[in-house]
Amino acid sequence: MTELTPREIVQELDKYIIGQAAAKRAVAVALRNRYRRKRLPAEMAREVIPKNILMIGPTGVGKTEIARRLARLARAPFLKVEATKFTEVGYVGRDVDSIVRDLAEVAYQLVMQEKTEAVAERALARAEERIAELLRVSPYDVRSGRYDDHLVEVEVAEEAQLPFMGMMGAEQMQGLTDMLSSFLPKRRVRRRMKVREAREVLKAQEAEMMIDKEEVTQEAVRRAQEDGIVFIDEIDKIAGSDKIQGPDVSGEGVQRDLLPIVEGTVVNTRLGPVSTEHVLFIGAGAFHVAKPSDLIPELQGRFPIRVELTELTAEDFARILTSTENSLIRQYTALLGTDGIELEFTPEAIRAIADYAYRANRELEDIGARRLHTVLERVLEEISFQTDLGRVTITKEYVEERLSPVMGSEDLSRYIL
């Protein structure tokens, strides 16, 4: 996927996100530039830094989804954080260095998943051989599923528990566990379980023994540094200390703490030192109150590419319902199909749902495409409660019957939609 042209990247994003052409073009160029940089001589490649992107637009128009789909397309480590969750250095709360530690952990899990998939067949074969030895039958018999309900006793590992962990907060406890996981011994215990469960446990054990952890660590660090994408949401909420909403003491203080991370620094993680010099940062915010110019000048300079995402129209909603991969209409049709309900929407019904969602956003609070979930859930509430209804056609009249009473009452619409 790294050899996709910007035009092909946009075409892939079009499968999942409607509209927002400017934002798609910006991220497509950013991804292609990574591929271009890797083809440069090493000395020049070190000097080429990513052009970070600032997305400006209301909630629910596709900012996060564009970044997430881009990361999946590139099989790159992706981390989403909210700027308001961080505190200035010296105060209680999350520090910005945790962004890099979390990104490294995401990269490690991504590489481990790939390595595990690569050895899955060999690991499964070896697991079935071990079960066959315990049952004193052939591996073929185990593979056939004939003994799935038989009990076997296998050895499993349990994480060691620190005696003082109960006095710590969840986030602190997780951080300490991650840091010490490589050093704490794992307690081995024997458990009786069914063969079908033992097969998965032993498969995971075999896969772990086949994977070189040092190689995974090195590759994870490389991926985090070279391919990592960090999406910083609600960055507009820290654009001025008088506007800050969250645990932070100073929005400007958080900006200054973010600056070295975005500019390029080295942070110590459990995998070793990780540099952020070539990590792609995508900032996003509605900027209803604050403006991009309210960010400190140094941080503004680190987001040279700025794109504005537009509000979604009723036409956009109709296309989101039908034209995207795994659209909501397809999801509901497939879900209810498992209960013997053959769901069909007329074009007029789809347009009516889109119009009601657009109207709800206008009259209530604009939450973008997320409004479609609540509107469609309301439309299908009675049908979802049934099973084996056979063929059901959703018409414009049925949509109006379900939604008109709600939209006619301001109190009802505010609480239901």
C-alpha positions as CSV (number, residue, x, y, z in Angstrom):
1,M,0.0,0.0,0.0
2,T,3.0,2.3,0.4
3,E,3.2,2.7,-3.4
4,L,-0.2,4.1,-3.8
5,T,-0.3,7.5,-5.5
6,P,-2.1,10.4,-3.8
7,R,-5.0,10.0,-6.2
8,E,-5.3,6.3,-5.4
9,I,-5.1,7.1,-1.6
10,V,-8.0,9.6,-2.0
11,Q,-10.0,6.9,-3.9
12,E,-9.5,4.5,-1.0
13,L,-10.6,7.1,1.5
14,D,-13.7,7.9,-0.7
15,K,-14.9,4.4,0.1
16,Y,-15.4,5.3,3.8
17,I,-15.7,9.1,4.0
18,I,-18.1,11.3,2.0
19,G,-16.9,14.7,0.8
20,Q,-14.0,16.6,2.5
21,A,-11.9,16.6,-0.6
22,A,-9.3,19.1,0.7
23,A,-8.6,17.1,3.8
24,K,-8.3,13.9,1.9
25,R,-5.8,15.4,-0.6
26,A,-3.7,16.8,2.3
27,V,-3.4,13.5,4.1
28,A,-2.8,11.7,0.8
29,V,0.1,13.9,0.0
30,A,1.5,13.5,3.6
31,L,1.4,9.7,3.2
32,R,3.0,9.8,-0.2
33,N,5.7,12.1,1.0
34,R,6.7,9.4,3.5
35,Y,7.2,6.9,0.7
36,R,9.1,9.6,-1.2
37,R,11.4,10.4,1.8
38,K,12.3,6.7,2.2
39,R,13.7,6.7,-1.4
40,L,16.0,9.6,-0.7
41,P,19.7,9.2,0.3
42,A,19.9,8.7,4.1
43,E,21.6,12.1,4.7
44,M,18.9,14.0,2.9
45,A,16.0,11.9,4.3
46,R,17.0,12.9,7.8
47,E,16.4,16.5,6.9
48,V,12.9,16.0,5.4
49,I,10.4,16.4,8.2
50,P,6.6,15.7,7.9
51,K,4.3,18.6,7.2
52,N,1.9,18.3,10.0
53,I,-1.8,19.0,9.3
54,L,-4.4,21.1,11.2
55,M,-8.0,20.1,10.4
56,I,-10.6,22.7,11.2
57,G,-14.3,21.8,11.2
58,P,-17.3,20.9,13.3
59,T,-17.7,17.5,15.1
60,G,-18.8,14.5,13.1
61,V,-17.7,15.6,9.7
62,G,-14.9,13.0,9.3
63,K,-11.7,14.5,10.8
64,T,-10.9,11.5,13.0
65,E,-12.1,8.9,10.4
66,I,-9.9,10.4,7.7
67,A,-6.8,10.0,10.0
68,R,-7.8,6.5,11.2
69,R,-8.4,5.2,7.7
70,L,-5.2,6.7,6.5
71,A,-3.3,4.8,9.2
72,R,-5.1,1.6,8.4
73,L,-4.2,2.1,4.7
74,A,-0.5,2.5,5.6
75,R,-0.6,-0.2,8.3
76,A,0.9,2.5,10.5
77,P,0.7,2.9,14.3
78,F,-2.1,5.3,15.0
79,L,-2.9,7.1,18.3
80,K,-5.8,9.4,19.0
81,V,-5.5,11.7,22.0
82,E,-7.5,14.6,23.3
83,A,-5.6,17.8,24.1
84,T,-7.8,18.6,27.1
85,K,-6.7,15.4,28.9
86,F,-3.2,16.7,29.4
87,T,-1.8,18.9,32.2
88,E,1.1,21.3,32.3
89,V,4.3,19.9,33.7
90,G,4.3,20.2,37.5
91,Y,0.6,19.4,38.0
92,V,-1.2,16.2,38.6
93,G,-2.5,14.5,35.4
94,R,-1.3,13.1,32.2
95,D,2.0,14.5,30.8
96,V,2.5,14.9,27.0
97,D,5.4,12.4,27.0
98,S,2.7,9.7,27.5
99,I,1.7,10.3,23.9
100,V,5.0,8.8,22.7
101,R,4.9,6.0,25.2
102,D,1.4,5.1,24.0
103,L,2.4,5.3,20.4
104,A,5.3,3.0,21.0
105,E,2.9,0.5,22.7
106,V,0.5,0.7,19.7
107,A,3.4,0.0,17.3
108,Y,4.5,-3.0,19.4
109,Q,1.0,-4.5,19.4
110,L,0.7,-3.9,15.6
111,V,4.0,-5.7,14.9
112,M,3.2,-8.5,17.4
113,Q,-0.1,-9.0,15.6
114,E,1.6,-9.3,12.2
115,K,4.3,-11.7,13.5
116,T,1.6,-13.8,15.3
117,E,-0.4,-14.1,12.0
118,A,2.8,-15.1,10.2
119,V,3.4,-18.1,12.5
120,A,-0.3,-18.9,13.2
121,E,-0.4,-22.1,11.1
122,R,2.8,-23.5,12.6
123,A,1.7,-22.5,16.1
124,L,-1.7,-24.2,15.7
125,A,-0.1,-27.4,14.4
126,R,2.3,-27.5,17.3
127,A,-0.6,-26.8,19.8
128,E,-2.6,-29.7,18.4
129,E,0.4,-32.0,18.7
130,R,0.7,-31.1,22.4
131,I,-3.0,-31.7,23.0
132,A,-2.7,-35.0,21.1
133,E,0.2,-36.1,23.4
134,L,-2.0,-35.2,26.5
135,L,-5.0,-37.2,25.2
136,R,-2.7,-39.9,23.7
137,V,-4.5,-39.7,20.3
138,S,-3.3,-38.5,16.9
139,P,-3.1,-34.8,15.9
140,Y,-5.5,-35.6,13.1
141,D,-8.2,-36.6,15.7
142,V,-7.6,-33.3,17.6
143,R,-7.8,-31.3,14.4
144,S,-11.1,-32.9,13.4
145,G,-12.8,-31.5,16.5
146,R,-13.8,-34.9,17.8
147,Y,-12.3,-34.2,21.2
148,D,-13.2,-30.5,21.5
149,D,-15.4,-31.1,24.6
150,H,-12.8,-33.3,26.4
151,L,-11.0,-31.8,29.4
152,V,-7.2,-31.5,29.4
153,E,-4.8,-29.9,31.9
154,V,-2.5,-27.2,30.6
155,E,0.0,-24.9,32.1
156,V,-0.8,-21.2,31.8
157,A,1.1,-18.0,32.9
158,E,-0.3,-15.4,35.2
159,E,1.0,-11.9,35.6
160,A,2.6,-11.3,39.0
161,Q,0.8,-8.8,41.1
162,L,2.5,-6.1,43.1
163,P,1.2,-5.8,46.7
164,F,0.8,-2.0,46.6
165,M,-1.1,-1.8,43.3
166,G,-4.5,-1.6,45.1
167,M,-3.6,1.9,46.3
168,M,-2.9,3.2,42.9
169,G,-5.1,4.8,40.2
170,A,-6.0,2.8,37.1
171,E,-3.8,4.8,34.8
172,Q,-0.8,4.8,37.2
173,M,-1.2,1.0,37.7
174,Q,-1.3,0.3,34.0
175,G,1.8,2.5,33.4
176,L,3.8,0.7,36.2
177,T,2.6,-2.7,34.9
178,D,3.8,-1.8,31.3
179,M,7.1,-0.6,32.6
180,L,7.8,-3.7,34.8
181,S,6.2,-6.3,32.6
182,S,9.6,-7.3,31.1
183,F,11.1,-7.8,34.5
184,L,8.3,-9.4,36.6
185,P,8.4,-13.2,36.6
186,K,5.2,-14.9,35.5
187,R,3.6,-17.4,37.8
188,R,2.9,-20.8,36.1
189,V,-0.3,-22.5,37.1
190,R,-2.0,-25.6,35.8
191,R,-5.7,-25.3,34.6
192,R,-8.2,-27.8,33.4
193,M,-10.1,-26.7,30.3
194,K,-11.9,-28.0,27.3
195,V,-9.8,-28.9,24.2
196,R,-11.3,-26.1,22.2
197,E,-10.1,-23.6,24.8
198,A,-6.7,-25.3,25.3
199,R,-6.1,-25.1,21.6
200,E,-6.2,-21.3,21.6
201,V,-4.1,-21.1,24.8
202,L,-1.4,-23.4,23.5
203,K,-1.5,-21.8,20.1
204,A,-0.7,-18.4,21.7
205,Q,2.1,-20.0,23.8
206,E,3.6,-21.6,20.7
207,A,3.4,-18.4,18.7
208,E,5.1,-16.5,21.5
209,M,8.0,-18.9,21.6
210,M,8.4,-18.7,17.8
211,I,8.5,-14.9,17.8
212,D,11.8,-13.0,18.4
213,K,10.8,-10.4,21.0
214,E,13.9,-8.3,20.4
215,E,13.2,-8.2,16.7
216,V,9.6,-7.1,17.5
217,T,10.8,-4.4,19.8
218,Q,13.3,-3.0,17.2
219,E,10.7,-3.1,14.4
220,A,8.1,-1.4,16.7
221,V,10.5,1.4,17.6
222,R,11.2,1.9,13.9
223,R,7.5,1.9,13.0
224,A,6.7,4.4,15.7
225,Q,9.4,6.7,14.6
226,E,9.1,6.4,10.9
227,D,5.4,5.7,10.3
228,G,3.6,6.8,13.4
229,I,0.5,9.0,13.2
230,V,-0.8,11.0,16.2
231,F,-4.2,12.6,16.0
232,I,-4.6,15.4,18.6
233,D,-8.3,16.2,18.9
234,E,-9.8,19.3,20.6
235,I,-6.6,21.2,20.1
236,D,-8.7,24.4,19.9
237,K,-9.7,23.9,23.6
238,I,-6.1,24.7,24.6
239,A,-5.8,27.7,22.4
240,G,-5.7,30.2,25.3
241,S,-5.7,29.7,29.1
242,D,-9.0,31.6,29.5
243,K,-10.8,29.2,27.2
244,I,-9.3,25.9,28.6
245,Q,-11.9,23.3,29.6
246,G,-10.5,20.2,31.3
247,P,-8.1,19.2,34.0
248,D,-5.3,21.5,32.7
249,V,-4.2,24.5,34.8
250,S,-2.9,26.3,31.8
251,G,-3.8,25.8,28.1
252,E,-0.8,27.7,27.0
253,G,1.4,25.5,29.3
254,V,0.1,22.4,27.6
255,Q,0.9,23.9,24.2
256,R,4.4,24.6,25.3
257,D,4.8,21.0,26.6
258,L,3.4,19.7,23.3
259,L,5.9,21.8,21.3
260,P,9.0,19.7,21.7
261,I,7.0,16.5,21.0
262,V,5.7,17.9,17.7
263,E,9.0,19.6,16.8
264,G,10.9,16.4,17.4
265,T,12.4,15.0,20.6
266,V,13.4,11.7,22.1
267,V,11.2,10.1,24.8
268,N,12.2,7.1,26.9
269,T,9.6,4.2,26.6
270,R,9.6,0.6,27.8
271,L,10.8,-0.3,24.3
272,G,13.7,2.2,24.5
273,P,14.2,5.7,23.3
274,V,11.7,6.8,20.6
275,S,12.3,9.9,18.4
276,T,9.2,12.0,17.2
277,E,11.1,13.8,14.5
278,H,9.4,12.0,11.7
279,V,6.0,11.2,13.4
280,L,3.1,12.8,11.5
281,F,0.9,14.9,13.8
282,I,-2.7,15.8,12.8
283,G,-4.3,18.4,15.0
284,A,-8.1,18.9,14.9
285,G,-10.7,21.2,16.4
286,A,-14.0,22.9,15.7
287,F,-12.4,26.4,16.4
288,H,-15.9,27.9,17.1
289,V,-14.6,30.1,19.9
290,A,-10.8,30.1,19.5
291,K,-9.0,30.6,16.2
292,P,-5.9,28.8,14.9
293,S,-4.1,32.1,15.4
294,D,-4.8,31.8,19.2
295,L,-2.4,28.9,19.4
296,I,1.1,30.0,20.4
297,P,3.1,31.0,17.3
298,E,5.7,28.2,17.7
299,L,2.9,25.6,17.7
300,Q,1.2,27.2,14.8
301,G,4.4,26.9,12.8
302,R,4.5,23.2,13.4
303,F,1.2,22.7,11.6
304,P,1.9,24.3,8.2
305,I,-0.9,22.5,6.3
306,R,-4.4,23.7,7.2
307,V,-7.6,22.3,5.8
308,E,-11.2,23.3,6.5
309,L,-13.8,20.6,6.6
310,T,-17.3,21.6,5.7
311,E,-20.6,20.9,7.4
312,L,-22.5,17.9,6.0
313,T,-25.6,18.5,3.9
314,A,-28.7,16.3,3.6
315,E,-27.3,15.0,0.3
316,D,-24.1,14.0,2.1
317,F,-26.2,12.1,4.7
318,A,-28.0,10.2,2.0
319,R,-24.7,9.2,0.4
320,I,-23.2,8.2,3.8
321,L,-26.2,5.9,4.4
322,T,-25.8,4.1,1.1
323,S,-22.5,4.7,-0.7
324,T,-19.8,4.0,1.8
325,E,-18.2,0.6,2.5
326,N,-20.2,-1.1,5.3
327,S,-22.7,1.8,5.4
328,L,-25.3,2.0,8.1
329,I,-28.0,0.7,5.8
330,R,-25.9,-2.3,5.0
331,Q,-25.0,-2.9,8.6
332,Y,-28.7,-2.8,9.8
333,T,-29.7,-5.0,6.8
334,A,-27.1,-7.6,7.7
335,L,-27.8,-7.5,11.4
336,L,-31.6,-8.0,11.1
337,G,-31.0,-10.5,8.4
338,T,-29.5,-12.8,11.0
339,D,-33.0,-12.9,12.6
340,G,-34.8,-13.7,9.4
341,I,-35.8,-10.1,8.6
342,E,-35.2,-9.1,5.0
343,L,-34.9,-5.3,5.2
344,E,-35.4,-3.0,2.3
345,F,-35.3,0.8,2.1
346,T,-37.0,2.8,-0.7
347,P,-35.0,5.7,-2.1
348,E,-37.6,8.1,-0.7
349,A,-37.2,6.6,2.8
350,I,-33.4,7.0,2.7
351,R,-33.8,10.7,1.6
352,A,-36.3,11.2,4.4
353,I,-33.9,9.8,7.0
354,A,-31.2,12.1,5.7
355,D,-33.5,15.1,5.8
356,Y,-34.5,14.4,9.4
357,A,-30.9,14.0,10.5
358,Y,-29.9,17.2,8.8
359,R,-32.9,19.0,10.4
360,A,-32.0,17.6,13.8
361,N,-28.5,18.9,13.5
362,R,-29.8,22.3,12.6
363,E,-32.4,22.6,15.3
364,L,-30.5,20.9,18.1
365,E,-26.7,20.6,18.3
366,D,-24.7,19.8,15.2
367,I,-23.0,16.4,15.8
368,G,-22.5,15.7,12.1
369,A,-22.8,12.1,10.8
370,R,-23.3,10.7,14.3
371,R,-26.8,12.0,14.1
372,L,-27.6,9.3,11.6
373,H,-27.1,6.6,14.2
374,T,-29.8,8.0,16.6
375,V,-32.2,8.8,13.8
376,L,-31.9,5.4,12.1
377,E,-32.1,3.6,15.5
378,R,-35.4,5.5,16.2
379,V,-36.8,4.5,12.8
380,L,-35.9,0.8,13.2
381,E,-36.6,0.5,17.0
382,E,-39.9,-1.5,16.6
383,I,-38.6,-3.7,13.8
384,S,-35.4,-4.5,15.7
385,F,-37.5,-5.7,18.6
386,Q,-39.0,-8.4,16.4
387,T,-37.7,-11.6,14.8
388,D,-38.7,-13.6,11.7
389,L,-40.7,-10.8,10.2
390,G,-39.7,-11.8,6.7
391,R,-39.5,-9.1,4.1
392,V,-39.9,-5.5,5.5
393,T,-39.9,-2.4,3.3
394,I,-39.1,0.9,4.9
395,T,-41.0,3.7,3.1
396,K,-41.0,7.4,3.4
397,E,-44.4,7.2,5.2
398,Y,-43.0,4.8,7.8
399,V,-40.0,7.1,8.4
400,E,-42.3,10.1,8.9
401,E,-44.6,8.1,11.2
402,R,-41.6,7.2,13.4
403,L,-39.9,10.6,13.4
404,S,-42.6,13.3,13.0
405,P,-43.8,13.1,16.6
406,V,-40.3,13.4,17.9
407,M,-39.3,16.3,15.7
408,G,-42.6,18.0,16.5
409,S,-41.7,18.2,20.2
410,E,-38.6,20.2,21.1
411,D,-38.2,18.3,24.4
412,L,-38.6,14.9,22.8
413,S,-36.2,15.6,20.0
414,R,-33.6,17.0,22.4
415,Y,-33.7,13.8,24.5
416,I,-34.3,11.2,21.8
417,L,-32.4,12.5,18.8
